[in-house]
Amino acid sequence: MEAWTLILNRSTGQWGMPYPGKSRDLARIDIDSGLQRKTVDPFTIAFESQSDNPATLSLEWEGWRAVLGVVKQH
């Protein structure tokens, strides 16, 4: 496994623009990633149901997969 950082940015519509830096970050979350057997193209973001968590956020591209457990807050 390799650690990645998921960055949620406050700004939208930035396709193709340089990363504006931490000043526009809403959140930075460390997530685990690793190689998988299948190749995925194009880049895929999905929420998957899990028995022990409300959901898992899955990010896949080429041979990589990163996952983050999503917890429901009351």
C-alpha positions in Angstrom: 0.0 0.0 0.0 1.0 3.5 -0.7 -0.4 6.6 1.0 -2.1 9.2 -1.2 -3.6 12.6 -0.2 -7.2 13.3 -1.3 -7.6 17.0 -1.7 -11.1 18.6 -1.7 -10.9 22.1 -3.2 -13.4 24.9 -2.6 -13.2 26.1 -6.2 -15.0 24.5 -9.1 -14.5 24.7 -12.9 -10.7 24.4 -12.7 -10.2 21.8 -15.4 -6.7 22.1 -16.8 -5.6 24.8 -14.4 -2.5 24.6 -12.2 -3.2 23.6 -8.6 -3.8 26.8 -6.7 -2.2 25.6 -3.5 -3.4 24.9 0.0 -5.3 28.3 0.4 -8.3 26.9 -1.5 -8.3 23.4 0.1 -11.5 22.5 2.0 -9.9 19.2 3.3 -6.8 17.0 2.9 -7.3 13.4 3.7 -4.7 10.6 3.7 -5.9 7.5 2.0 -4.4 4.1 1.3 -3.8 3.1 -2.3 -2.2 0.1 -4.1 -1.9 -1.7 -7.4 -4.7 -3.9 -8.5 -4.9 -6.7 -11.1 -7.3 -5.0 -13.4 -6.7 -1.8 -15.5 -9.3 0.9 -15.3 -9.6 3.7 -17.9 -11.0 6.3 -17.6 -10.5 7.6 -14.1 -13.4 6.3 -12.0 -14.9 7.5 -8.7 -17.5 5.4 -7.1 -19.3 4.9 -3.8 -19.6 1.2 -2.8 -21.9 -0.3 -0.1 -20.0 -2.0 2.8 -21.4 -4.1 5.6 -19.2 -2.4 8.3 -19.3 1.2 6.9 -22.2 3.2 5.3 -20.0 3.4 2.1 -16.5 3.3 0.7 -15.2 5.9 -1.7 -13.2 4.2 -4.4 -10.8 6.0 -6.8 -9.5 3.9 -9.7 -7.2 4.7 -12.6 -5.0 2.5 -14.7 -3.6 -0.2 -12.3 -4.2 1.9 -9.1 -7.0 1.8 -6.6 -7.4 4.1 -3.5 -10.2 3.6 -1.0 -11.6 5.7 1.9 -14.3 4.6 4.3 -17.2 7.1 4.6 -18.8 7.4 8.1 -22.3 8.7 8.6 -22.4 11.4 11.3 -25.5 12.0 13.3 
